[in-house]
Amino acid sequence: MAAVITRLKQRYTLGYQSTDARSDRAFREIDVRLTDRAQNPKHPYRIFARRGYSPAFKSAPPSAASP
């Protein structure tokens, strides 16, 4: 149990907010990397990340009712 707690304390979560304003629903790829300086042979890092995301669909604003 102590090992699990230690691992959980050493995790980081990164957030990302896209500036891509396209309104299509095309899949957007993301690439997460560590620099070479971050590698430690005694304690190698592992990255768990999604390949990308599909933007949320925004529906069109309601049209005005016809008289």
PyMOL Python script that loads the backbone (N, CA, C, O; Angstrom):
from pymol import cmd

cmd.read_pdbstr("""\
ATOM      1  N   MET A   1       0.820  -1.183   0.000  1.00  0.00           N
ATOM      2  CA  MET A   1       0.000   0.000   0.000  1.00  0.00           C
ATOM      3  C   MET A   1       0.871   1.257   0.000  1.00  0.00           C
ATOM      4  O   MET A   1       0.543   2.240  -0.664  1.00  0.00           O
ATOM      5  N   ALA A   2       1.963   1.227   0.732  1.00  0.00           N
ATOM      6  CA  ALA A   2       2.867   2.384   0.789  1.00  0.00           C
ATOM      7  C   ALA A   2       3.451   2.688  -0.591  1.00  0.00           C
ATOM      8  O   ALA A   2       3.613   3.854  -0.953  1.00  0.00           O
ATOM      9  N   ALA A   3       3.769   1.641  -1.365  1.00  0.00           N
ATOM     10  CA  ALA A   3       4.320   1.844  -2.708  1.00  0.00           C
ATOM     11  C   ALA A   3       3.296   2.526  -3.620  1.00  0.00           C
ATOM     12  O   ALA A   3       3.652   3.401  -4.410  1.00  0.00           O
ATOM     13  N   VAL A   4       2.052   2.135  -3.512  1.00  0.00           N
ATOM     14  CA  VAL A   4       0.992   2.745  -4.319  1.00  0.00           C
ATOM     15  C   VAL A   4       0.829   4.215  -3.953  1.00  0.00           C
ATOM     16  O   VAL A   4       0.703   5.065  -4.834  1.00  0.00           O
ATOM     17  N   ILE A   5       0.832   4.511  -2.680  1.00  0.00           N
ATOM     18  CA  ILE A   5       0.702   5.902  -2.217  1.00  0.00           C
ATOM     19  C   ILE A   5       1.875   6.737  -2.720  1.00  0.00           C
ATOM     20  O   ILE A   5       1.686   7.875  -3.149  1.00  0.00           O
ATOM     21  N   THR A   6       3.075   6.186  -2.672  1.00  0.00           N
ATOM     22  CA  THR A   6       4.262   6.902  -3.161  1.00  0.00           C
ATOM     23  C   THR A   6       4.134   7.195  -4.647  1.00  0.00           C
ATOM     24  O   THR A   6       4.432   8.305  -5.086  1.00  0.00           O
ATOM     25  N   ARG A   7       3.693   6.210  -5.428  1.00  0.00           N
ATOM     26  CA  ARG A   7       3.524   6.427  -6.868  1.00  0.00           C
ATOM     27  C   ARG A   7       2.485   7.503  -7.150  1.00  0.00           C
ATOM     28  O   ARG A   7       2.682   8.343  -8.028  1.00  0.00           O
ATOM     29  N   LEU A   8       1.403   7.482  -6.426  1.00  0.00           N
ATOM     30  CA  LEU A   8       0.357   8.487  -6.643  1.00  0.00           C
ATOM     31  C   LEU A   8       0.854   9.894  -6.312  1.00  0.00           C
ATOM     32  O   LEU A   8       0.451  10.860  -6.959  1.00  0.00           O
ATOM     33  N   LYS A   9       1.709  10.013  -5.327  1.00  0.00           N
ATOM     34  CA  LYS A   9       2.254  11.323  -4.954  1.00  0.00           C
ATOM     35  C   LYS A   9       3.208  11.863  -6.017  1.00  0.00           C
ATOM     36  O   LYS A   9       3.450  13.069  -6.074  1.00  0.00           O
ATOM     37  N   GLN A  10       3.749  10.987  -6.852  1.00  0.00           N
ATOM     38  CA  GLN A  10       4.731  11.402  -7.848  1.00  0.00           C
ATOM     39  C   GLN A  10       4.105  11.638  -9.222  1.00  0.00           C
ATOM     40  O   GLN A  10       4.836  11.821 -10.196  1.00  0.00           O
ATOM     41  N   ARG A  11       2.811  11.640  -9.325  1.00  0.00           N
ATOM     42  CA  ARG A  11       2.144  11.848 -10.603  1.00  0.00           C
ATOM     43  C   ARG A  11       1.831  13.318 -10.818  1.00  0.00           C
ATOM     44  O   ARG A  11       1.615  14.081  -9.877  1.00  0.00           O
ATOM     45  N   TYR A  12       1.816  13.680 -12.077  1.00  0.00           N
ATOM     46  CA  TYR A  12       1.454  15.039 -12.467  1.00  0.00           C
ATOM     47  C   TYR A  12       0.344  14.963 -13.491  1.00  0.00           C
ATOM     48  O   TYR A  12       0.281  14.022 -14.282  1.00  0.00           O
ATOM     49  N   THR A  13      -0.510  15.931 -13.477  1.00  0.00           N
ATOM     50  CA  THR A  13      -1.554  16.045 -14.480  1.00  0.00           C
ATOM     51  C   THR A  13      -1.372  17.377 -15.181  1.00  0.00           C
ATOM     52  O   THR A  13      -1.288  18.424 -14.538  1.00  0.00           O
ATOM     53  N   LEU A  14      -1.314  17.333 -16.488  1.00  0.00           N
ATOM     54  CA  LEU A  14      -1.181  18.546 -17.274  1.00  0.00           C
ATOM     55  C   LEU A  14      -2.504  18.824 -17.974  1.00  0.00           C
ATOM     56  O   LEU A  14      -3.190  17.904 -18.418  1.00  0.00           O
ATOM     57  N   GLY A  15      -2.846  20.073 -18.064  1.00  0.00           N
ATOM     58  CA  GLY A  15      -4.053  20.468 -18.777  1.00  0.00           C
ATOM     59  C   GLY A  15      -3.691  21.180 -20.067  1.00  0.00           C
ATOM     60  O   GLY A  15      -2.599  21.731 -20.200  1.00  0.00           O
ATOM     61  N   TYR A  16      -4.606  21.163 -21.002  1.00  0.00           N
ATOM     62  CA  TYR A  16      -4.371  21.792 -22.290  1.00  0.00           C
ATOM     63  C   TYR A  16      -5.682  22.382 -22.773  1.00  0.00           C
ATOM     64  O   TYR A  16      -6.721  21.724 -22.718  1.00  0.00           O
ATOM     65  N   GLN A  17      -5.640  23.603 -23.237  1.00  0.00           N
ATOM     66  CA  GLN A  17      -6.819  24.223 -23.826  1.00  0.00           C
ATOM     67  C   GLN A  17      -6.433  24.705 -25.210  1.00  0.00           C
ATOM     68  O   GLN A  17      -5.552  25.552 -25.355  1.00  0.00           O
ATOM     69  N   SER A  18      -7.081  24.176 -26.211  1.00  0.00           N
ATOM     70  CA  SER A  18      -6.745  24.491 -27.590  1.00  0.00           C
ATOM     71  C   SER A  18      -7.138  25.923 -27.951  1.00  0.00           C
ATOM     72  O   SER A  18      -8.126  26.463 -27.453  1.00  0.00           O
ATOM     73  N   THR A  19      -6.338  26.514 -28.826  1.00  0.00           N
ATOM     74  CA  THR A  19      -6.674  27.823 -29.376  1.00  0.00           C
ATOM     75  C   THR A  19      -7.215  27.679 -30.792  1.00  0.00           C
ATOM     76  O   THR A  19      -7.477  28.675 -31.466  1.00  0.00           O
ATOM     77  N   ASP A  20      -7.379  26.454 -31.236  1.00  0.00           N
ATOM     78  CA  ASP A  20      -7.897  26.167 -32.573  1.00  0.00           C
ATOM     79  C   ASP A  20      -9.392  26.464 -32.593  1.00  0.00           C
ATOM     80  O   ASP A  20     -10.168  25.769 -31.937  1.00  0.00           O
ATOM     81  N   ALA A  21      -9.800  27.479 -33.332  1.00  0.00           N
ATOM     82  CA  ALA A  21     -11.196  27.928 -33.331  1.00  0.00           C
ATOM     83  C   ALA A  21     -12.027  27.290 -34.444  1.00  0.00           C
ATOM     84  O   ALA A  21     -13.190  27.651 -34.623  1.00  0.00           O
ATOM     85  N   ARG A  22     -11.455  26.352 -35.191  1.00  0.00           N
ATOM     86  CA  ARG A  22     -12.243  25.716 -36.260  1.00  0.00           C
ATOM     87  C   ARG A  22     -13.469  25.041 -35.664  1.00  0.00           C
ATOM     88  O   ARG A  22     -13.413  24.480 -34.570  1.00  0.00           O
ATOM     89  N   SER A  23     -14.560  25.099 -36.383  1.00  0.00           N
ATOM     90  CA  SER A  23     -15.802  24.514 -35.863  1.00  0.00           C
ATOM     91  C   SER A  23     -16.061  23.112 -36.406  1.00  0.00           C
ATOM     92  O   SER A  23     -17.130  22.550 -36.170  1.00  0.00           O
ATOM     93  N   ASP A  24     -15.105  22.541 -37.126  1.00  0.00           N
ATOM     94  CA  ASP A  24     -15.305  21.170 -37.604  1.00  0.00           C
ATOM     95  C   ASP A  24     -15.106  20.195 -36.446  1.00  0.00           C
ATOM     96  O   ASP A  24     -14.646  20.576 -35.369  1.00  0.00           O
ATOM     97  N   ARG A  25     -15.452  18.961 -36.679  1.00  0.00           N
ATOM     98  CA  ARG A  25     -15.312  17.961 -35.617  1.00  0.00           C
ATOM     99  C   ARG A  25     -14.138  17.037 -35.898  1.00  0.00           C
ATOM    100  O   ARG A  25     -14.122  15.892 -35.446  1.00  0.00           O
ATOM    101  N   ALA A  26     -13.156  17.531 -36.644  1.00  0.00           N
ATOM    102  CA  ALA A  26     -11.994  16.714 -37.012  1.00  0.00           C
ATOM    103  C   ALA A  26     -11.154  16.385 -35.770  1.00  0.00           C
ATOM    104  O   ALA A  26     -11.040  17.182 -34.839  1.00  0.00           O
ATOM    105  N   PHE A  27     -10.584  15.202 -35.794  1.00  0.00           N
ATOM    106  CA  PHE A  27      -9.729  14.749 -34.703  1.00  0.00           C
ATOM    107  C   PHE A  27      -8.464  15.599 -34.676  1.00  0.00           C
ATOM    108  O   PHE A  27      -7.844  15.815 -35.718  1.00  0.00           O
ATOM    109  N   ARG A  28      -8.076  16.081 -33.507  1.00  0.00           N
ATOM    110  CA  ARG A  28      -6.850  16.854 -33.338  1.00  0.00           C
ATOM    111  C   ARG A  28      -5.849  16.016 -32.561  1.00  0.00           C
ATOM    112  O   ARG A  28      -6.145  15.529 -31.469  1.00  0.00           O
ATOM    113  N   GLU A  29      -4.662  15.851 -33.133  1.00  0.00           N
ATOM    114  CA  GLU A  29      -3.628  15.058 -32.462  1.00  0.00           C
ATOM    115  C   GLU A  29      -2.853  15.935 -31.488  1.00  0.00           C
ATOM    116  O   GLU A  29      -2.669  17.131 -31.712  1.00  0.00           O
ATOM    117  N   ILE A  30      -2.403  15.310 -30.400  1.00  0.00           N
ATOM    118  CA  ILE A  30      -1.516  15.989 -29.457  1.00  0.00           C
ATOM    119  C   ILE A  30      -0.272  15.133 -29.301  1.00  0.00           C
ATOM    120  O   ILE A  30      -0.320  13.915 -29.473  1.00  0.00           O
ATOM    121  N   ASP A  31       0.829  15.767 -28.980  1.00  0.00           N
ATOM    122  CA  ASP A  31       2.095  15.069 -28.823  1.00  0.00           C
ATOM    123  C   ASP A  31       2.724  15.530 -27.513  1.00  0.00           C
ATOM    124  O   ASP A  31       3.040  16.709 -27.355  1.00  0.00           O
ATOM    125  N   VAL A  32       2.903  14.616 -26.587  1.00  0.00           N
ATOM    126  CA  VAL A  32       3.474  14.937 -25.281  1.00  0.00           C
ATOM    127  C   VAL A  32       4.852  14.295 -25.209  1.00  0.00           C
ATOM    128  O   VAL A  32       4.995  13.091 -25.424  1.00  0.00           O
ATOM    129  N   ARG A  33       5.871  15.107 -24.904  1.00  0.00           N
ATOM    130  CA  ARG A  33       7.242  14.597 -24.843  1.00  0.00           C
ATOM    131  C   ARG A  33       7.959  15.157 -23.623  1.00  0.00           C
ATOM    132  O   ARG A  33       7.576  16.190 -23.074  1.00  0.00           O
ATOM    133  N   LEU A  34       9.003  14.455 -23.215  1.00  0.00           N
ATOM    134  CA  LEU A  34       9.920  14.939 -22.186  1.00  0.00           C
ATOM    135  C   LEU A  34      11.239  15.289 -22.853  1.00  0.00           C
ATOM    136  O   LEU A  34      11.627  14.660 -23.838  1.00  0.00           O
ATOM    137  N   THR A  35      11.923  16.280 -22.324  1.00  0.00           N
ATOM    138  CA  THR A  35      13.242  16.602 -22.857  1.00  0.00           C
ATOM    139  C   THR A  35      14.245  15.563 -22.368  1.00  0.00           C
ATOM    140  O   THR A  35      13.985  14.854 -21.395  1.00  0.00           O
ATOM    141  N   ASP A  36      15.379  15.472 -23.035  1.00  0.00           N
ATOM    142  CA  ASP A  36      16.422  14.519 -22.637  1.00  0.00           C
ATOM    143  C   ASP A  36      16.910  14.792 -21.222  1.00  0.00           C
ATOM    144  O   ASP A  36      17.299  13.864 -20.513  1.00  0.00           O
ATOM    145  N   ARG A  37      16.893  16.047 -20.806  1.00  0.00           N
ATOM    146  CA  ARG A  37      17.361  16.389 -19.456  1.00  0.00           C
ATOM    147  C   ARG A  37      16.491  15.750 -18.380  1.00  0.00           C
ATOM    148  O   ARG A  37      16.940  15.561 -17.249  1.00  0.00           O
ATOM    149  N   ALA A  38      15.252  15.417 -18.724  1.00  0.00           N
ATOM    150  CA  ALA A  38      14.328  14.873 -17.726  1.00  0.00           C
ATOM    151  C   ALA A  38      14.516  13.373 -17.511  1.00  0.00           C
ATOM    152  O   ALA A  38      13.956  12.816 -16.567  1.00  0.00           O
ATOM    153  N   GLN A  39      15.288  12.712 -18.362  1.00  0.00           N
ATOM    154  CA  GLN A  39      15.456  11.261 -18.237  1.00  0.00           C
ATOM    155  C   GLN A  39      16.450  10.924 -17.128  1.00  0.00           C
ATOM    156  O   GLN A  39      17.521  11.523 -17.030  1.00  0.00           O
ATOM    157  N   ASN A  40      16.082   9.974 -16.313  1.00  0.00           N
ATOM    158  CA  ASN A  40      16.925   9.503 -15.220  1.00  0.00           C
ATOM    159  C   ASN A  40      16.953   7.978 -15.314  1.00  0.00           C
ATOM    160  O   ASN A  40      15.917   7.346 -15.103  1.00  0.00           O
ATOM    161  N   PRO A  41      18.090   7.366 -15.621  1.00  0.00           N
ATOM    162  CA  PRO A  41      18.129   5.909 -15.802  1.00  0.00           C
ATOM    163  C   PRO A  41      17.663   5.120 -14.582  1.00  0.00           C
ATOM    164  O   PRO A  41      17.133   4.018 -14.725  1.00  0.00           O
ATOM    165  N   LYS A  42      17.853   5.667 -13.391  1.00  0.00           N
ATOM    166  CA  LYS A  42      17.429   4.943 -12.194  1.00  0.00           C
ATOM    167  C   LYS A  42      15.922   5.010 -12.007  1.00  0.00           C
ATOM    168  O   LYS A  42      15.313   4.082 -11.474  1.00  0.00           O
ATOM    169  N   HIS A  43      15.326   6.107 -12.446  1.00  0.00           N
ATOM    170  CA  HIS A  43      13.884   6.297 -12.302  1.00  0.00           C
ATOM    171  C   HIS A  43      13.309   6.830 -13.612  1.00  0.00           C
ATOM    172  O   HIS A  43      13.012   8.020 -13.720  1.00  0.00           O
ATOM    173  N   PRO A  44      13.153   5.958 -14.606  1.00  0.00           N
ATOM    174  CA  PRO A  44      12.656   6.437 -15.904  1.00  0.00           C
ATOM    175  C   PRO A  44      11.212   6.927 -15.797  1.00  0.00           C
ATOM    176  O   PRO A  44      10.405   6.399 -15.032  1.00  0.00           O
ATOM    177  N   TYR A  45      10.925   7.942 -16.582  1.00  0.00           N
ATOM    178  CA  TYR A  45       9.568   8.488 -16.604  1.00  0.00           C
ATOM    179  C   TYR A  45       8.741   7.750 -17.635  1.00  0.00           C
ATOM    180  O   TYR A  45       9.264   7.271 -18.642  1.00  0.00           O
ATOM    181  N   ARG A  46       7.467   7.663 -17.382  1.00  0.00           N
ATOM    182  CA  ARG A  46       6.535   7.095 -18.351  1.00  0.00           C
ATOM    183  C   ARG A  46       5.443   8.125 -18.585  1.00  0.00           C
ATOM    184  O   ARG A  46       4.976   8.780 -17.654  1.00  0.00           O
ATOM    185  N   ILE A  47       5.051   8.255 -19.823  1.00  0.00           N
ATOM    186  CA  ILE A  47       3.992   9.198 -20.178  1.00  0.00           C
ATOM    187  C   ILE A  47       2.765   8.400 -20.587  1.00  0.00           C
ATOM    188  O   ILE A  47       2.836   7.507 -21.432  1.00  0.00           O
ATOM    189  N   PHE A  48       1.658   8.734 -19.980  1.00  0.00           N
ATOM    190  CA  PHE A  48       0.381   8.160 -20.344  1.00  0.00           C
ATOM    191  C   PHE A  48      -0.462   9.309 -20.875  1.00  0.00           C
ATOM    192  O   PHE A  48      -0.878  10.179 -20.111  1.00  0.00           O
ATOM    193  N   ALA A  49      -0.711   9.317 -22.164  1.00  0.00           N
ATOM    194  CA  ALA A  49      -1.449  10.427 -22.764  1.00  0.00           C
ATOM    195  C   ALA A  49      -2.332   9.903 -23.884  1.00  0.00           C
ATOM    196  O   ALA A  49      -2.055   8.869 -24.492  1.00  0.00           O
ATOM    197  N   ARG A  50      -3.381  10.631 -24.133  1.00  0.00           N
ATOM    198  CA  ARG A  50      -4.255  10.304 -25.254  1.00  0.00           C
ATOM    199  C   ARG A  50      -3.572  10.727 -26.549  1.00  0.00           C
ATOM    200  O   ARG A  50      -2.727  11.622 -26.545  1.00  0.00           O
ATOM    201  N   ARG A  51      -3.938  10.086 -27.656  1.00  0.00           N
ATOM    202  CA  ARG A  51      -3.377  10.442 -28.963  1.00  0.00           C
ATOM    203  C   ARG A  51      -3.881  11.807 -29.425  1.00  0.00           C
ATOM    204  O   ARG A  51      -3.229  12.482 -30.222  1.00  0.00           O
ATOM    205  N   GLY A  52      -5.025  12.198 -28.924  1.00  0.00           N
ATOM    206  CA  GLY A  52      -5.617  13.458 -29.350  1.00  0.00           C
ATOM    207  C   GLY A  52      -7.029  13.567 -28.816  1.00  0.00           C
ATOM    208  O   GLY A  52      -7.393  12.915 -27.837  1.00  0.00           O
ATOM    209  N   TYR A  53      -7.813  14.396 -29.470  1.00  0.00           N
ATOM    210  CA  TYR A  53      -9.178  14.612 -29.010  1.00  0.00           C
ATOM    211  C   TYR A  53     -10.051  15.071 -30.171  1.00  0.00           C
ATOM    212  O   TYR A  53      -9.555  15.560 -31.186  1.00  0.00           O
ATOM    213  N   SER A  54     -11.336  14.909 -30.004  1.00  0.00           N
ATOM    214  CA  SER A  54     -12.321  15.449 -30.935  1.00  0.00           C
ATOM    215  C   SER A  54     -13.006  16.598 -30.220  1.00  0.00           C
ATOM    216  O   SER A  54     -13.491  16.430 -29.101  1.00  0.00           O
ATOM    217  N   PRO A  55     -13.052  17.771 -30.853  1.00  0.00           N
ATOM    218  CA  PRO A  55     -13.647  18.921 -30.169  1.00  0.00           C
ATOM    219  C   PRO A  55     -15.128  18.716 -29.911  1.00  0.00           C
ATOM    220  O   PRO A  55     -15.801  17.977 -30.630  1.00  0.00           O
ATOM    221  N   ALA A  56     -15.622  19.369 -28.890  1.00  0.00           N
ATOM    222  CA  ALA A  56     -17.044  19.279 -28.558  1.00  0.00           C
ATOM    223  C   ALA A  56     -17.853  19.913 -29.678  1.00  0.00           C
ATOM    224  O   ALA A  56     -17.455  20.932 -30.243  1.00  0.00           O
ATOM    225  N   PHE A  57     -18.968  19.318 -29.989  1.00  0.00           N
ATOM    226  CA  PHE A  57     -19.836  19.832 -31.033  1.00  0.00           C
ATOM    227  C   PHE A  57     -20.682  20.957 -30.468  1.00  0.00           C
ATOM    228  O   PHE A  57     -21.368  20.794 -29.459  1.00  0.00           O
ATOM    229  N   LYS A  58     -20.623  22.085 -31.125  1.00  0.00           N
ATOM    230  CA  LYS A  58     -21.452  23.218 -30.712  1.00  0.00           C
ATOM    231  C   LYS A  58     -22.607  23.332 -31.696  1.00  0.00           C
ATOM    232  O   LYS A  58     -22.396  23.521 -32.894  1.00  0.00           O
ATOM    233  N   SER A  59     -23.798  23.219 -31.197  1.00  0.00           N
ATOM    234  CA  SER A  59     -24.946  23.289 -32.094  1.00  0.00           C
ATOM    235  C   SER A  59     -25.155  24.731 -32.552  1.00  0.00           C
ATOM    236  O   SER A  59     -24.721  25.678 -31.895  1.00  0.00           O
ATOM    237  N   ALA A  60     -25.820  24.874 -33.677  1.00  0.00           N
ATOM    238  CA  ALA A  60     -26.100  26.204 -34.227  1.00  0.00           C
ATOM    239  C   ALA A  60     -27.101  26.904 -33.328  1.00  0.00           C
ATOM    240  O   ALA A  60     -27.946  26.251 -32.716  1.00  0.00           O
ATOM    241  N   PRO A  61     -27.018  28.227 -33.238  1.00  0.00           N
ATOM    242  CA  PRO A  61     -27.985  28.956 -32.415  1.00  0.00           C
ATOM    243  C   PRO A  61     -29.385  28.775 -32.980  1.00  0.00           C
ATOM    244  O   PRO A  61     -29.550  28.634 -34.192  1.00  0.00           O
ATOM    245  N   PRO A  62     -30.383  28.778 -32.128  1.00  0.00           N
ATOM    246  CA  PRO A  62     -31.754  28.598 -32.626  1.00  0.00           C
ATOM    247  C   PRO A  62     -32.115  29.733 -33.575  1.00  0.00           C
ATOM    248  O   PRO A  62     -31.804  30.898 -33.328  1.00  0.00           O
ATOM    249  N   SER A  63     -32.781  29.361 -34.670  1.00  0.00           N
ATOM    250  CA  SER A  63     -33.183  30.390 -35.637  1.00  0.00           C
ATOM    251  C   SER A  63     -34.447  31.078 -35.146  1.00  0.00           C
ATOM    252  O   SER A  63     -35.219  30.513 -34.371  1.00  0.00           O
ATOM    253  N   ALA A  64     -34.643  32.297 -35.607  1.00  0.00           N
ATOM    254  CA  ALA A  64     -35.836  33.052 -35.211  1.00  0.00           C
ATOM    255  C   ALA A  64     -37.066  32.365 -35.809  1.00  0.00           C
ATOM    256  O   ALA A  64     -37.038  31.889 -36.944  1.00  0.00           O
ATOM    257  N   ALA A  65     -38.106  32.328 -35.050  1.00  0.00           N
ATOM    258  CA  ALA A  65     -39.353  31.693 -35.521  1.00  0.00           C
ATOM    259  C   ALA A  65     -39.969  32.532 -36.637  1.00  0.00           C
ATOM    260  O   ALA A  65     -39.959  33.762 -36.591  1.00  0.00           O
ATOM    261  N   SER A  66     -40.501  31.840 -37.636  1.00  0.00           N
ATOM    262  CA  SER A  66     -41.159  32.549 -38.740  1.00  0.00           C
ATOM    263  C   SER A  66     -42.516  33.072 -38.284  1.00  0.00           C
ATOM    264  O   SER A  66     -43.227  32.394 -37.543  1.00  0.00           O
ATOM    265  N   PRO A  67     -42.878  34.275 -38.723  1.00  0.00           N
ATOM    266  CA  PRO A  67     -44.198  34.789 -38.318  1.00  0.00           C
ATOM    267  C   PRO A  67     -45.324  34.114 -39.043  1.00  0.00           C
ATOM    268  O   PRO A  67     -46.489  34.436 -38.811  1.00  0.00           O
TER     269      PRO A  67
END
""", "prot")
cmd.dss("prot")
cmd.show_as("cartoon", "prot")
cmd.util.cbc("prot")
cmd.orient("prot")
